């Protein structure tokens, strides 16, 4: 705050205070080495389940182990 106290337009304000957001830390996503289930979505992003054999022929979005790809069944 001291750095901007004497810089225009901040120097024209009589009352200055520092506001905080209340967020102390943002944890990073980590890969814990565990593989989750395969998740299939249609092209509109609607979940279609996790059983590849139960899907009708078509194009799907596959989310597996944190990676996303398009597949054709």
C-alpha positions as CSV (number, residue, x, y, z in Angstrom):
1,X,0.0,0.0,0.0
2,X,2.9,2.3,0.7
3,X,3.9,2.0,-3.0
4,X,0.7,3.6,-4.3
5,X,-0.1,6.2,-1.5
6,X,1.7,9.0,-3.4
7,X,0.7,8.0,-6.9
8,X,-2.2,9.8,-8.6
9,X,-5.2,9.2,-8.4
10,X,-4.6,7.4,-5.1
11,X,-2.9,10.4,-3.4
12,X,-6.2,12.3,-3.6
13,X,-8.0,9.9,-1.3
14,X,-8.0,10.9,2.4
15,X,-8.9,7.5,3.8
16,X,-7.1,4.4,2.5
17,X,-7.4,0.8,3.6
18,X,-6.4,-2.6,2.4
19,X,-9.2,-5.1,1.8
20,X,-8.6,-8.8,1.7
21,X,-10.7,-11.5,0.0
22,X,-10.6,-14.0,2.8
23,X,-9.0,-16.6,0.5
24,X,-5.8,-17.8,2.1
25,X,-4.8,-20.6,-0.3
26,X,-5.9,-22.3,-3.5
27,X,-4.9,-26.0,-3.5
28,X,-3.5,-27.4,-6.7
29,X,-5.0,-30.3,-8.4
30,X,-2.7,-33.3,-8.0
31,X,-2.5,-36.6,-9.7
32,X,-2.6,-39.2,-6.9
33,X,-2.0,-42.1,-9.3
34,X,-5.4,-43.6,-8.9
35,X,-7.5,-44.2,-11.9
36,X,-11.2,-43.4,-11.8
37,X,-14.0,-44.8,-13.8
38,X,-14.4,-44.1,-17.5
39,X,-17.0,-41.4,-17.9
40,X,-18.8,-40.9,-21.2
41,X,-20.7,-37.8,-22.3
42,X,-22.6,-37.0,-25.5
43,X,-21.6,-34.1,-27.6
44,X,-24.0,-31.8,-25.7
45,X,-22.0,-32.7,-22.5
46,X,-24.8,-34.8,-21.0
47,X,-23.5,-37.8,-18.9
48,X,-24.2,-41.1,-20.6
49,X,-22.7,-43.4,-18.0
50,X,-19.5,-45.4,-17.5
51,X,-20.3,-48.6,-19.4
52,X,-18.9,-48.5,-22.9
53,X,-20.9,-51.6,-23.9
54,X,-24.2,-50.0,-23.0
55,X,-23.7,-47.0,-25.4
56,X,-25.5,-46.7,-28.7
57,X,-23.2,-46.2,-31.8
58,X,-22.1,-42.6,-32.1
59,X,-19.5,-40.0,-31.1
60,X,-18.8,-39.5,-27.4
61,X,-16.6,-37.6,-25.1
62,X,-14.5,-39.9,-22.8
63,X,-13.0,-38.6,-19.6
64,X,-10.5,-41.1,-18.2
65,X,-7.8,-40.5,-15.6
66,X,-8.2,-36.7,-15.8
67,X,-7.8,-36.6,-19.6
68,X,-10.6,-36.0,-22.1
69,X,-10.9,-37.3,-25.7
70,X,-13.5,-37.9,-28.4
71,X,-14.2,-41.5,-29.4
72,X,-16.4,-43.2,-32.0
73,X,-18.4,-46.2,-31.0
